[in-house]
Amino acid sequence: EKNISAESIWLQPNGEQLQKIADLMAAGKVKSIIGEVFPFSRQGIYDAHALSETHHAVGKIVVQMAE
């Protein structure tokens, strides 16, 4: 109906690929869906990992290092 397609890929750590993704995101051509944001603390890491282990997280799980 809206002619939308999506796909998922896994990348190996590679600076060139990560820069290309960053450029696409900065240009607004690709966006990441953030599901939950946790603080960088013992409890925040615990909660982020617990959510990840459920395999029911919608969007990316973010651990925020600083404001």
mmCIF file of the N, C-alpha and C atoms, coordinates in Angstrom:
data_MODEL
# 
_entry.id   MODEL 
# 
loop_
_atom_site.group_PDB 
_atom_site.id 
_atom_site.type_symbol 
_atom_site.label_atom_id 
_atom_site.label_alt_id 
_atom_site.label_comp_id 
_atom_site.label_asym_id 
_atom_site.label_entity_id 
_atom_site.label_seq_id 
_atom_site.pdbx_PDB_ins_code 
_atom_site.Cartn_x 
_atom_site.Cartn_y 
_atom_site.Cartn_z 
_atom_site.occupancy 
_atom_site.B_iso_or_equiv 
_atom_site.pdbx_formal_charge 
_atom_site.auth_seq_id 
_atom_site.auth_comp_id 
_atom_site.auth_asym_id 
_atom_site.auth_atom_id 
_atom_site.pdbx_PDB_model_num 
ATOM 1   N N  . GLU A 1 1  ? 0.813  -1.182  0.000  1.00 0.00 ? 1  GLU A N  1 
ATOM 2   C CA . GLU A 1 1  ? 0.000  0.000   0.000  1.00 0.00 ? 1  GLU A CA 1 
ATOM 3   C C  . GLU A 1 1  ? 0.868  1.260   0.000  1.00 0.00 ? 1  GLU A C  1 
ATOM 4   N N  . LYS A 1 2  ? 1.898  1.290   0.825  1.00 0.00 ? 2  LYS A N  1 
ATOM 5   C CA . LYS A 1 2  ? 2.757  2.470   0.895  1.00 0.00 ? 2  LYS A CA 1 
ATOM 6   C C  . LYS A 1 2  ? 4.091  2.246   0.212  1.00 0.00 ? 2  LYS A C  1 
ATOM 7   N N  . ASN A 1 3  ? 4.261  1.084   -0.405 1.00 0.00 ? 3  ASN A N  1 
ATOM 8   C CA . ASN A 1 3  ? 5.480  0.776   -1.147 1.00 0.00 ? 3  ASN A CA 1 
ATOM 9   C C  . ASN A 1 3  ? 6.735  0.964   -0.288 1.00 0.00 ? 3  ASN A C  1 
ATOM 10  N N  . ILE A 1 4  ? 6.720  0.359   0.901  1.00 0.00 ? 4  ILE A N  1 
ATOM 11  C CA . ILE A 1 4  ? 7.837  0.447   1.834  1.00 0.00 ? 4  ILE A CA 1 
ATOM 12  C C  . ILE A 1 4  ? 8.517  -0.907  1.913  1.00 0.00 ? 4  ILE A C  1 
ATOM 13  N N  . SER A 1 5  ? 9.839  -0.898  1.893  1.00 0.00 ? 5  SER A N  1 
ATOM 14  C CA . SER A 1 5  ? 10.578 -2.147  2.088  1.00 0.00 ? 5  SER A CA 1 
ATOM 15  C C  . SER A 1 5  ? 11.615 -1.926  3.178  1.00 0.00 ? 5  SER A C  1 
ATOM 16  N N  . ALA A 1 6  ? 11.977 -2.996  3.851  1.00 0.00 ? 6  ALA A N  1 
ATOM 17  C CA . ALA A 1 6  ? 12.974 -2.921  4.919  1.00 0.00 ? 6  ALA A CA 1 
ATOM 18  C C  . ALA A 1 6  ? 13.756 -4.213  4.947  1.00 0.00 ? 6  ALA A C  1 
ATOM 19  N N  . GLU A 1 7  ? 14.962 -4.131  5.443  1.00 0.00 ? 7  GLU A N  1 
ATOM 20  C CA . GLU A 1 7  ? 15.763 -5.331  5.619  1.00 0.00 ? 7  GLU A CA 1 
ATOM 21  C C  . GLU A 1 7  ? 16.704 -5.118  6.786  1.00 0.00 ? 7  GLU A C  1 
ATOM 22  N N  . SER A 1 8  ? 17.211 -6.190  7.305  1.00 0.00 ? 8  SER A N  1 
ATOM 23  C CA . SER A 1 8  ? 18.123 -6.149  8.434  1.00 0.00 ? 8  SER A CA 1 
ATOM 24  C C  . SER A 1 8  ? 19.434 -6.799  8.025  1.00 0.00 ? 8  SER A C  1 
ATOM 25  N N  . ILE A 1 9  ? 20.539 -6.195  8.447  1.00 0.00 ? 9  ILE A N  1 
ATOM 26  C CA . ILE A 1 9  ? 21.843 -6.774  8.148  1.00 0.00 ? 9  ILE A CA 1 
ATOM 27  C C  . ILE A 1 9  ? 22.700 -6.729  9.410  1.00 0.00 ? 9  ILE A C  1 
ATOM 28  N N  . TRP A 1 10 ? 23.671 -7.623  9.491  1.00 0.00 ? 10 TRP A N  1 
ATOM 29  C CA . TRP A 1 10 ? 24.646 -7.620  10.577 1.00 0.00 ? 10 TRP A CA 1 
ATOM 30  C C  . TRP A 1 10 ? 25.972 -7.181  9.994  1.00 0.00 ? 10 TRP A C  1 
ATOM 31  N N  . LEU A 1 11 ? 26.644 -6.281  10.670 1.00 0.00 ? 11 LEU A N  1 
ATOM 32  C CA . LEU A 1 11 ? 27.931 -5.779  10.205 1.00 0.00 ? 11 LEU A CA 1 
ATOM 33  C C  . LEU A 1 11 ? 29.043 -6.246  11.132 1.00 0.00 ? 11 LEU A C  1 
ATOM 34  N N  . GLN A 1 12 ? 30.182 -6.511  10.548 1.00 0.00 ? 12 GLN A N  1 
ATOM 35  C CA . GLN A 1 12 ? 31.387 -6.709  11.340 1.00 0.00 ? 12 GLN A CA 1 
ATOM 36  C C  . GLN A 1 12 ? 31.921 -5.318  11.666 1.00 0.00 ? 12 GLN A C  1 
ATOM 37  N N  . PRO A 1 13 ? 32.564 -5.155  12.827 1.00 0.00 ? 13 PRO A N  1 
ATOM 38  C CA . PRO A 1 13 ? 33.121 -3.837  13.133 1.00 0.00 ? 13 PRO A CA 1 
ATOM 39  C C  . PRO A 1 13 ? 34.050 -3.370  12.011 1.00 0.00 ? 13 PRO A C  1 
ATOM 40  N N  . ASN A 1 14 ? 33.697 -2.272  11.401 1.00 0.00 ? 14 ASN A N  1 
ATOM 41  C CA . ASN A 1 14 ? 34.452 -1.767  10.269 1.00 0.00 ? 14 ASN A CA 1 
ATOM 42  C C  . ASN A 1 14 ? 34.229 -0.258  10.218 1.00 0.00 ? 14 ASN A C  1 
ATOM 43  N N  . GLY A 1 15 ? 35.291 0.502   10.419 1.00 0.00 ? 15 GLY A N  1 
ATOM 44  C CA . GLY A 1 15 ? 35.166 1.956   10.469 1.00 0.00 ? 15 GLY A CA 1 
ATOM 45  C C  . GLY A 1 15 ? 34.555 2.563   9.225  1.00 0.00 ? 15 GLY A C  1 
ATOM 46  N N  . GLU A 1 16 ? 34.908 2.033   8.058  1.00 0.00 ? 16 GLU A N  1 
ATOM 47  C CA . GLU A 1 16 ? 34.378 2.575   6.808  1.00 0.00 ? 16 GLU A CA 1 
ATOM 48  C C  . GLU A 1 16 ? 32.868 2.359   6.721  1.00 0.00 ? 16 GLU A C  1 
ATOM 49  N N  . GLN A 1 17 ? 32.409 1.157   7.059  1.00 0.00 ? 17 GLN A N  1 
ATOM 50  C CA . GLN A 1 17 ? 30.973 0.871   7.021  1.00 0.00 ? 17 GLN A CA 1 
ATOM 51  C C  . GLN A 1 17 ? 30.223 1.713   8.047  1.00 0.00 ? 17 GLN A C  1 
ATOM 52  N N  . LEU A 1 18 ? 30.784 1.826   9.251  1.00 0.00 ? 18 LEU A N  1 
ATOM 53  C CA . LEU A 1 18 ? 30.127 2.616   10.283 1.00 0.00 ? 18 LEU A CA 1 
ATOM 54  C C  . LEU A 1 18 ? 30.033 4.084   9.874  1.00 0.00 ? 18 LEU A C  1 
ATOM 55  N N  . GLN A 1 19 ? 31.048 4.596   9.206  1.00 0.00 ? 19 GLN A N  1 
ATOM 56  C CA . GLN A 1 19 ? 31.009 5.982   8.735  1.00 0.00 ? 19 GLN A CA 1 
ATOM 57  C C  . GLN A 1 19 ? 29.931 6.163   7.676  1.00 0.00 ? 19 GLN A C  1 
ATOM 58  N N  . LYS A 1 20 ? 29.784 5.187   6.778  1.00 0.00 ? 20 LYS A N  1 
ATOM 59  C CA . LYS A 1 20 ? 28.735 5.270   5.754  1.00 0.00 ? 20 LYS A CA 1 
ATOM 60  C C  . LYS A 1 20 ? 27.356 5.295   6.399  1.00 0.00 ? 20 LYS A C  1 
ATOM 61  N N  . ILE A 1 21 ? 27.160 4.453   7.418  1.00 0.00 ? 21 ILE A N  1 
ATOM 62  C CA . ILE A 1 21 ? 25.873 4.440   8.116  1.00 0.00 ? 21 ILE A CA 1 
ATOM 63  C C  . ILE A 1 21 ? 25.651 5.776   8.820  1.00 0.00 ? 21 ILE A C  1 
ATOM 64  N N  . ALA A 1 22 ? 26.680 6.296   9.475  1.00 0.00 ? 22 ALA A N  1 
ATOM 65  C CA . ALA A 1 22 ? 26.562 7.593   10.151 1.00 0.00 ? 22 ALA A CA 1 
ATOM 66  C C  . ALA A 1 22 ? 26.195 8.687   9.158  1.00 0.00 ? 22 ALA A C  1 
ATOM 67  N N  . ASP A 1 23 ? 26.803 8.660   7.982  1.00 0.00 ? 23 ASP A N  1 
ATOM 68  C CA . ASP A 1 23 ? 26.490 9.654   6.949  1.00 0.00 ? 23 ASP A CA 1 
ATOM 69  C C  . ASP A 1 23 ? 25.043 9.531   6.479  1.00 0.00 ? 23 ASP A C  1 
ATOM 70  N N  . LEU A 1 24 ? 24.575 8.297   6.286  1.00 0.00 ? 24 LEU A N  1 
ATOM 71  C CA . LEU A 1 24 ? 23.184 8.083   5.872  1.00 0.00 ? 24 LEU A CA 1 
ATOM 72  C C  . LEU A 1 24 ? 22.218 8.566   6.946  1.00 0.00 ? 24 LEU A C  1 
ATOM 73  N N  . MET A 1 25 ? 22.555 8.312   8.210  1.00 0.00 ? 25 MET A N  1 
ATOM 74  C CA . MET A 1 25 ? 21.699 8.774   9.304  1.00 0.00 ? 25 MET A CA 1 
ATOM 75  C C  . MET A 1 25 ? 21.687 10.295  9.368  1.00 0.00 ? 25 MET A C  1 
ATOM 76  N N  . ALA A 1 26 ? 22.853 10.919  9.221  1.00 0.00 ? 26 ALA A N  1 
ATOM 77  C CA . ALA A 1 26 ? 22.935 12.383  9.261  1.00 0.00 ? 26 ALA A CA 1 
ATOM 78  C C  . ALA A 1 26 ? 22.151 13.014  8.117  1.00 0.00 ? 26 ALA A C  1 
ATOM 79  N N  . ALA A 1 27 ? 22.096 12.328  6.980  1.00 0.00 ? 27 ALA A N  1 
ATOM 80  C CA . ALA A 1 27 ? 21.362 12.832  5.818  1.00 0.00 ? 27 ALA A CA 1 
ATOM 81  C C  . ALA A 1 27 ? 19.866 12.539  5.912  1.00 0.00 ? 27 ALA A C  1 
ATOM 82  N N  . GLY A 1 28 ? 19.457 11.810  6.951  1.00 0.00 ? 28 GLY A N  1 
ATOM 83  C CA . GLY A 1 28 ? 18.046 11.487  7.123  1.00 0.00 ? 28 GLY A CA 1 
ATOM 84  C C  . GLY A 1 28 ? 17.556 10.366  6.232  1.00 0.00 ? 28 GLY A C  1 
ATOM 85  N N  . LYS A 1 29 ? 18.467 9.619   5.617  1.00 0.00 ? 29 LYS A N  1 
ATOM 86  C CA . LYS A 1 29 ? 18.081 8.525   4.726  1.00 0.00 ? 29 LYS A CA 1 
ATOM 87  C C  . LYS A 1 29 ? 17.861 7.221   5.479  1.00 0.00 ? 29 LYS A C  1 
ATOM 88  N N  . VAL A 1 30 ? 18.448 7.120   6.656  1.00 0.00 ? 30 VAL A N  1 
ATOM 89  C CA . VAL A 1 30 ? 18.306 5.933   7.503  1.00 0.00 ? 30 VAL A CA 1 
ATOM 90  C C  . VAL A 1 30 ? 18.071 6.428   8.920  1.00 0.00 ? 30 VAL A C  1 
ATOM 91  N N  . LYS A 1 31 ? 17.179 5.777   9.646  1.00 0.00 ? 31 LYS A N  1 
ATOM 92  C CA . LYS A 1 31 ? 17.008 6.153   11.039 1.00 0.00 ? 31 LYS A CA 1 
ATOM 93  C C  . LYS A 1 31 ? 16.938 4.904   11.898 1.00 0.00 ? 31 LYS A C  1 
ATOM 94  N N  . SER A 1 32 ? 17.357 5.062   13.119 1.00 0.00 ? 32 SER A N  1 
ATOM 95  C CA . SER A 1 32 ? 17.345 3.970   14.079 1.00 0.00 ? 32 SER A CA 1 
ATOM 96  C C  . SER A 1 32 ? 16.180 4.197   15.035 1.00 0.00 ? 32 SER A C  1 
ATOM 97  N N  . ILE A 1 33 ? 15.443 3.163   15.302 1.00 0.00 ? 33 ILE A N  1 
ATOM 98  C CA . ILE A 1 33 ? 14.319 3.257   16.226 1.00 0.00 ? 33 ILE A CA 1 
ATOM 99  C C  . ILE A 1 33 ? 14.829 2.940   17.628 1.00 0.00 ? 33 ILE A C  1 
ATOM 100 N N  . ILE A 1 34 ? 14.726 3.902   18.535 1.00 0.00 ? 34 ILE A N  1 
ATOM 101 C CA . ILE A 1 34 ? 15.171 3.703   19.912 1.00 0.00 ? 34 ILE A CA 1 
ATOM 102 C C  . ILE A 1 34 ? 13.978 3.267   20.740 1.00 0.00 ? 34 ILE A C  1 
ATOM 103 N N  . GLY A 1 35 ? 14.106 2.104   21.355 1.00 0.00 ? 35 GLY A N  1 
ATOM 104 C CA . GLY A 1 35 ? 13.022 1.564   22.163 1.00 0.00 ? 35 GLY A CA 1 
ATOM 105 C C  . GLY A 1 35 ? 13.112 1.985   23.621 1.00 0.00 ? 35 GLY A C  1 
ATOM 106 N N  . GLU A 1 36 ? 14.264 1.795   24.223 1.00 0.00 ? 36 GLU A N  1 
ATOM 107 C CA . GLU A 1 36 ? 14.462 2.097   25.643 1.00 0.00 ? 36 GLU A CA 1 
ATOM 108 C C  . GLU A 1 36 ? 15.832 2.730   25.836 1.00 0.00 ? 36 GLU A C  1 
ATOM 109 N N  . VAL A 1 37 ? 15.919 3.654   26.789 1.00 0.00 ? 37 VAL A N  1 
ATOM 110 C CA . VAL A 1 37 ? 17.187 4.286   27.152 1.00 0.00 ? 37 VAL A CA 1 
ATOM 111 C C  . VAL A 1 37 ? 17.425 4.039   28.637 1.00 0.00 ? 37 VAL A C  1 
ATOM 112 N N  . PHE A 1 38 ? 18.610 3.527   28.955 1.00 0.00 ? 38 PHE A N  1 
ATOM 113 C CA . PHE A 1 38 ? 18.977 3.234   30.336 1.00 0.00 ? 38 PHE A CA 1 
ATOM 114 C C  . PHE A 1 38 ? 20.203 4.050   30.717 1.00 0.00 ? 38 PHE A C  1 
ATOM 115 N N  . PRO A 1 39 ? 20.321 4.415   32.000 1.00 0.00 ? 39 PRO A N  1 
ATOM 116 C CA . PRO A 1 39 ? 21.514 5.154   32.435 1.00 0.00 ? 39 PRO A CA 1 
ATOM 117 C C  . PRO A 1 39 ? 22.719 4.218   32.535 1.00 0.00 ? 39 PRO A C  1 
ATOM 118 N N  . PHE A 1 40 ? 23.907 4.794   32.407 1.00 0.00 ? 40 PHE A N  1 
ATOM 119 C CA . PHE A 1 40 ? 25.140 4.031   32.556 1.00 0.00 ? 40 PHE A CA 1 
ATOM 120 C C  . PHE A 1 40 ? 25.427 3.895   34.049 1.00 0.00 ? 40 PHE A C  1 
ATOM 121 N N  . SER A 1 41 ? 24.787 2.910   34.640 1.00 0.00 ? 41 SER A N  1 
ATOM 122 C CA . SER A 1 41 ? 24.956 2.606   36.063 1.00 0.00 ? 41 SER A CA 1 
ATOM 123 C C  . SER A 1 41 ? 24.824 1.099   36.210 1.00 0.00 ? 41 SER A C  1 
ATOM 124 N N  . ARG A 1 42 ? 25.165 0.604   37.383 1.00 0.00 ? 42 ARG A N  1 
ATOM 125 C CA . ARG A 1 42 ? 25.045 -0.842  37.609 1.00 0.00 ? 42 ARG A CA 1 
ATOM 126 C C  . ARG A 1 42 ? 23.609 -1.305  37.339 1.00 0.00 ? 42 ARG A C  1 
ATOM 127 N N  . GLN A 1 43 ? 22.637 -0.598  37.884 1.00 0.00 ? 43 GLN A N  1 
ATOM 128 C CA . GLN A 1 43 ? 21.237 -0.985  37.694 1.00 0.00 ? 43 GLN A CA 1 
ATOM 129 C C  . GLN A 1 43 ? 20.797 -0.789  36.250 1.00 0.00 ? 43 GLN A C  1 
ATOM 130 N N  . GLY A 1 44 ? 21.248 0.297   35.624 1.00 0.00 ? 44 GLY A N  1 
ATOM 131 C CA . GLY A 1 44 ? 20.886 0.546   34.232 1.00 0.00 ? 44 GLY A CA 1 
ATOM 132 C C  . GLY A 1 44 ? 21.386 -0.550  33.306 1.00 0.00 ? 44 GLY A C  1 
ATOM 133 N N  . ILE A 1 45 ? 22.632 -0.977  33.499 1.00 0.00 ? 45 ILE A N  1 
ATOM 134 C CA . ILE A 1 45 ? 23.192 -2.059  32.683 1.00 0.00 ? 45 ILE A CA 1 
ATOM 135 C C  . ILE A 1 45 ? 22.429 -3.349  32.939 1.00 0.00 ? 45 ILE A C  1 
ATOM 136 N N  . TYR A 1 46 ? 22.131 -3.622  34.201 1.00 0.00 ? 46 TYR A N  1 
ATOM 137 C CA . TYR A 1 46 ? 21.368 -4.822  34.552 1.00 0.00 ? 46 TYR A CA 1 
ATOM 138 C C  . TYR A 1 46 ? 20.008 -4.805  33.852 1.00 0.00 ? 46 TYR A C  1 
ATOM 139 N N  . ASP A 1 47 ? 19.310 -3.677  33.932 1.00 0.00 ? 47 ASP A N  1 
ATOM 140 C CA . ASP A 1 47 ? 17.977 -3.575  33.329 1.00 0.00 ? 47 ASP A CA 1 
ATOM 141 C C  . ASP A 1 47 ? 18.030 -3.678  31.804 1.00 0.00 ? 47 ASP A C  1 
ATOM 142 N N  . ALA A 1 48 ? 19.032 -3.052  31.188 1.00 0.00 ? 48 ALA A N  1 
ATOM 143 C CA . ALA A 1 48 ? 19.178 -3.125  29.729 1.00 0.00 ? 48 ALA A CA 1 
ATOM 144 C C  . ALA A 1 48 ? 19.422 -4.565  29.295 1.00 0.00 ? 48 ALA A C  1 
ATOM 145 N N  . HIS A 1 49 ? 20.287 -5.257  30.018 1.00 0.00 ? 49 HIS A N  1 
ATOM 146 C CA . HIS A 1 49 ? 20.588 -6.651  29.673 1.00 0.00 ? 49 HIS A CA 1 
ATOM 147 C C  . HIS A 1 49 ? 19.363 -7.533  29.888 1.00 0.00 ? 49 HIS A C  1 
ATOM 148 N N  . ALA A 1 50 ? 18.641 -7.302  30.971 1.00 0.00 ? 50 ALA A N  1 
ATOM 149 C CA . ALA A 1 50 ? 17.432 -8.089  31.240 1.00 0.00 ? 50 ALA A CA 1 
ATOM 150 C C  . ALA A 1 50 ? 16.415 -7.905  30.113 1.00 0.00 ? 50 ALA A C  1 
ATOM 151 N N  . LEU A 1 51 ? 16.237 -6.682  29.640 1.00 0.00 ? 51 LEU A N  1 
ATOM 152 C CA . LEU A 1 51 ? 15.316 -6.435  28.529 1.00 0.00 ? 51 LEU A CA 1 
ATOM 153 C C  . LEU A 1 51 ? 15.797 -7.145  27.274 1.00 0.00 ? 51 LEU A C  1 
ATOM 154 N N  . SER A 1 52 ? 17.086 -7.075  26.999 1.00 0.00 ? 52 SER A N  1 
ATOM 155 C CA . SER A 1 52 ? 17.646 -7.741  25.817 1.00 0.00 ? 52 SER A CA 1 
ATOM 156 C C  . SER A 1 52 ? 17.393 -9.243  25.865 1.00 0.00 ? 52 SER A C  1 
ATOM 157 N N  . GLU A 1 53 ? 17.538 -9.825  27.036 1.00 0.00 ? 53 GLU A N  1 
ATOM 158 C CA . GLU A 1 53 ? 17.360 -11.271 27.196 1.00 0.00 ? 53 GLU A CA 1 
ATOM 159 C C  . GLU A 1 53 ? 15.920 -11.720 26.957 1.00 0.00 ? 53 GLU A C  1 
ATOM 160 N N  . THR A 1 54 ? 14.947 -10.811 27.058 1.00 0.00 ? 54 THR A N  1 
ATOM 161 C CA . THR A 1 54 ? 13.554 -11.196 26.818 1.00 0.00 ? 54 THR A CA 1 
ATOM 162 C C  . THR A 1 54 ? 13.277 -11.443 25.343 1.00 0.00 ? 54 THR A C  1 
ATOM 163 N N  . HIS A 1 55 ? 14.121 -10.897 24.467 1.00 0.00 ? 55 HIS A N  1 
ATOM 164 C CA . HIS A 1 55 ? 13.925 -10.971 23.012 1.00 0.00 ? 55 HIS A CA 1 
ATOM 165 C C  . HIS A 1 55 ? 12.604 -10.337 22.584 1.00 0.00 ? 55 HIS A C  1 
ATOM 166 N N  . HIS A 1 56 ? 12.073 -9.439  23.408 1.00 0.00 ? 56 HIS A N  1 
ATOM 167 C CA . HIS A 1 56 ? 10.829 -8.745  23.081 1.00 0.00 ? 56 HIS A CA 1 
ATOM 168 C C  . HIS A 1 56 ? 11.017 -7.232  23.002 1.00 0.00 ? 56 HIS A C  1 
ATOM 169 N N  . ALA A 1 57 ? 12.245 -6.780  23.020 1.00 0.00 ? 57 ALA A N  1 
ATOM 170 C CA . ALA A 1 57 ? 12.495 -5.338  22.931 1.00 0.00 ? 57 ALA A CA 1 
ATOM 171 C C  . ALA A 1 57 ? 12.106 -4.847  21.537 1.00 0.00 ? 57 ALA A C  1 
ATOM 172 N N  . VAL A 1 58 ? 11.435 -3.726  21.502 1.00 0.00 ? 58 VAL A N  1 
ATOM 173 C CA . VAL A 1 58 ? 11.081 -3.092  20.235 1.00 0.00 ? 58 VAL A CA 1 
ATOM 174 C C  . VAL A 1 58 ? 12.001 -1.894  20.073 1.00 0.00 ? 58 VAL A C  1 
ATOM 175 N N  . GLY A 1 59 ? 12.788 -1.876  19.026 1.00 0.00 ? 59 GLY A N  1 
ATOM 176 C CA . GLY A 1 59 ? 13.754 -0.808  18.819 1.00 0.00 ? 59 GLY A CA 1 
ATOM 177 C C  . GLY A 1 59 ? 15.075 -1.118  19.507 1.00 0.00 ? 59 GLY A C  1 
ATOM 178 N N  . LYS A 1 60 ? 15.982 -0.174  19.419 1.00 0.00 ? 60 LYS A N  1 
ATOM 179 C CA . LYS A 1 60 ? 17.320 -0.339  19.988 1.00 0.00 ? 60 LYS A CA 1 
ATOM 180 C C  . LYS A 1 60 ? 17.307 -0.087  21.485 1.00 0.00 ? 60 LYS A C  1 
ATOM 181 N N  . ILE A 1 61 ? 18.126 -0.833  22.192 1.00 0.00 ? 61 ILE A N  1 
ATOM 182 C CA . ILE A 1 61 ? 18.335 -0.623  23.617 1.00 0.00 ? 61 ILE A CA 1 
ATOM 183 C C  . ILE A 1 61 ? 19.576 0.250   23.745 1.00 0.00 ? 61 ILE A C  1 
ATOM 184 N N  . VAL A 1 62 ? 19.417 1.414   24.354 1.00 0.00 ? 62 VAL A N  1 
ATOM 185 C CA . VAL A 1 62 ? 20.504 2.387   24.450 1.00 0.00 ? 62 VAL A CA 1 
ATOM 186 C C  . VAL A 1 62 ? 20.935 2.531   25.904 1.00 0.00 ? 62 VAL A C  1 
ATOM 187 N N  . VAL A 1 63 ? 22.248 2.508   26.129 1.00 0.00 ? 63 VAL A N  1 
ATOM 188 C CA . VAL A 1 63 ? 22.808 2.842   27.434 1.00 0.00 ? 63 VAL A CA 1 
ATOM 189 C C  . VAL A 1 63 ? 23.437 4.220   27.276 1.00 0.00 ? 63 VAL A C  1 
ATOM 190 N N  . GLN A 1 64 ? 22.862 5.196   27.960 1.00 0.00 ? 64 GLN A N  1 
ATOM 191 C CA . GLN A 1 64 ? 23.304 6.585   27.816 1.00 0.00 ? 64 GLN A CA 1 
ATOM 192 C C  . GLN A 1 64 ? 24.493 6.842   28.732 1.00 0.00 ? 64 GLN A C  1 
ATOM 193 N N  . MET A 1 65 ? 25.615 7.210   28.121 1.00 0.00 ? 65 MET A N  1 
ATOM 194 C CA . MET A 1 65 ? 26.853 7.427   28.864 1.00 0.00 ? 65 MET A CA 1 
ATOM 195 C C  . MET A 1 65 ? 26.856 8.769   29.590 1.00 0.00 ? 65 MET A C  1 
ATOM 196 N N  . ALA A 1 66 ? 26.293 9.803   28.987 1.00 0.00 ? 66 ALA A N  1 
ATOM 197 C CA . ALA A 1 66 ? 26.276 11.140  29.588 1.00 0.00 ? 66 ALA A CA 1 
ATOM 198 C C  . ALA A 1 66 ? 25.137 11.930  28.973 1.00 0.00 ? 66 ALA A C  1 
ATOM 199 N N  . GLU A 1 67 ? 24.757 13.001  29.648 1.00 0.00 ? 67 GLU A N  1 
ATOM 200 C CA . GLU A 1 67 ? 23.690 13.871  29.131 1.00 0.00 ? 67 GLU A CA 1 
ATOM 201 C C  . GLU A 1 67 ? 24.159 14.612  27.911 1.00 0.00 ? 67 GLU A C  1 
# 
